[in-house]
Amino acid sequence: MRSFTLLASLALLLIGGGVAAQLAPTPQAAVAPRPQATPSQAAAAPGGQALTKQDLDSWLDGFLPYALARGDVAGGVVVVVKDGQIVTKRGFGYADVAKRTPVDPDLTLFRPGSVSKLFTWTAVMQQVEAGKIDLDADVNKYLDFRIPLKDGLPVTMRQIMTHTTGFEEHGKYTMFNDPKYLMPLGDYVKSGLPRRVFTPGTTPSYSNYATALAGYIVQRVSGMPYDDYVEQHIFKPLGMAHSTFRQPLPKPFQPLMATGYMEASGEPRKFEILATVPAGALSSSGTDMARFMIAHLNQGAGLMKPETARLMHNSPLTLLPPLNRMELGFFETNINGRQVIAHLGDTLAFHTALHLFMNENVGVYASFNSMGKDRSVGSVRRALFEGFADRYFPNIAPVDGRVDAKTAVEHARMMVGNWLNSRRSETTIFASLKLLGQVSITVGPKGELIVPSARGMDREPMKWVEIAPFVWRNIGGHERLAAQVVDGKVVRWSMDGMSPFMVYDRTPASQSSAWLLPLLYAGMGVLLLTMLHWPVSALIRRRYKAPLTLQGRSRLAYRGVRLGSGLVLAVLGGWVWASAWISNLDNMTSRSDVQLWSLQIVGLLVFVGGVLLAGWNLLLAVREKRRWFGKLWATLILIATLTVLYVAWTFGLLSMSVNY
């Protein structure tokens, strides 16, 4: 089953409007208002270091080389801008480990993953400014195919930009290595349309498909292919000469491309190709990304009018206060009482962060070409941002409050249970991750809140203190967690690092892994023992020359349930194999269709047939008045096969589709 976890990480990489959710009253984040930035604001923050090249370079030299070496990360690029100028641009480590090629911030290309989305959102806002896109119109008016309504509501561009379209997670063609699987953008969005499983505007659920759809809309309303549009309307005006969305990489760029690694000490990876081009296909240098940050910090200069930039940067969707919110494409990463808008991005090999301190007129971009040992690059990326903010822009927010100990214990207990991430599939084979990926919240011996999946940079579970009703802060850290309460019950929660685009909702009792997984594993044990009993008992009978006493239908049922048990286990084993098969990037394409169709069709026959055989066997056991153990075991076999069929049906293994 562990291979499903790898499948989940692959599916989730590319790391407005409608009915608003009813939220519990909690205080808004203490963040300074966002006036127009001026150069003097960024000169030196009270209590912080002056942001100068000398100080910044000294700090980076003391932090990054050691962090990269310890985390087994090959290399990275860091660029910081302030008041329209580059403060520093630095390369660290290697663009190619074997050749010992250093990272050049001017020339070396990194893959910023989902930071690419900011270029798509910029293109959308340009078309909004041109009057060709209405943020709140049904996007079907811009398409040559139709997206069905959900609860009577259409998809709007505002929902696409705030990840509230209601689309379930879609992973097919997310990433691959063989360019033969790359298809035109229009073909991808038409063939891969995921279902809408949430009421539009109510539930943030990060969607690469929706971003690809936005890029296709830009392509249609502008009359230009997406790649051409970005080159002509974003790269060229900003002088971004070392940037491209084109795949495979054009020949002039190939010598500049940093090599990607899982770990610096491991083997190099091939160039990663994405069918969701507008969602994550960018290759760019650090200096080019500095130009992009400067443009957005300077009211969109060179890209759009100031009023359009303000609309993009400051149209927050508040679904779970006081946590960070989605803007139009950007999302908040507020820290120390400062307004920060940002985007993160991850492929398998490359990991990136872009943060804009809007009031201070400062931008920070960092990209790395390895995941690192134990996924260490995530901690490096986070420590870089938090350390930068603490050094140059220390806290100006009011001191946290406290909730009394008795109330804090009561509130922690209200959080207990299993929770589902809103970024999930409900109807495809990826729905299996709903069972294996549920987050369990418990209460510690002192009544403290325990969220095992929320870990700090030391990889240990964060420790939480309640600072306001149903708002917690990680002790000694910046992260906050907040819950939504409806009719006296906690129904939703999230954390600052994911709240703009993902939340956790309580798992329905019928899908809870707390009882389903133990029952499934026990059932598999029953089926295994039943299957093994057949050859073992045959050998024993042969040894002692004892014939099988069952005759007629009883003998047929005896053999049928044992054969059926083996087939059920074989199909489940096939799904474990398939999850490992799909984790090969090129197999997350049409290449896996035959295998997945076969597993679903055979699975339907075997799982249903297994239940029918088990039911028939139990009926005969009762009618023939077998001994109590025979009746008990026949009952357990029926429960086991019913459990497998229920899990397969509920969690997508019988979805009869290869659009996942």
Secondary structure as UniProt FT lines:
FT   HELIX           2..11
FT   HELIX           39..42
FT   TURN            46..47
FT   HELIX           53..71
FT   STRAND          75..82
FT   TURN            83..84
FT   STRAND          85..96
FT   TURN            97..100
FT   STRAND          101..102
FT   TURN            105..107
FT   STRAND          109..110
FT   HELIX           113..116
FT   HELIX           117..129
FT   TURN            130..131
FT   TURN            135..136
FT   HELIX           139..142
FT   TURN            151..152
FT   HELIX           157..161
FT   TURN            162..163
FT   TURN            172..173
FT   HELIX           179..181
FT   HELIX           185..191
FT   TURN            200..202
FT   HELIX           208..222
FT   HELIX           226..230
FT   HELIX           231..235
FT   HELIX           236..238
FT   TURN            241..242
FT   STRAND          243..244
FT   HELIX           251..256
FT   STRAND          260..261
FT   TURN            264..265
FT   STRAND          268..269
FT   HELIX           277..280
FT   STRAND          283..284
FT   HELIX           286..297
FT   TURN            298..303
FT   HELIX           306..313
FT   TURN            321..322
FT   STRAND          331..332
FT   TURN            336..337
FT   STRAND          340..346
FT   STRAND          351..357
FT   TURN            358..361
FT   STRAND          362..368
FT   HELIX           373..375
FT   HELIX           376..392
FT   HELIX           405..414
FT   STRAND          417..421
FT   HELIX           429..431
FT   HELIX           432..436
FT   STRAND          439..443
FT   TURN            445..446
FT   STRAND          449..450
FT   TURN            452..453
FT   TURN            457..458
FT   STRAND          464..468
FT   TURN            469..470
FT   STRAND          471..474
FT   TURN            475..476
FT   STRAND          480..486
FT   TURN            487..488
FT   STRAND          489..495
FT   TURN            496..501
FT   STRAND          504..506
FT   HELIX           509..511
FT   HELIX           513..544
FT   HELIX           552..582
FT   HELIX           585..587
FT   HELIX           590..592
FT   HELIX           593..623
FT   TURN            624..625
FT   HELIX           628..650
FT   TURN            651..654
//
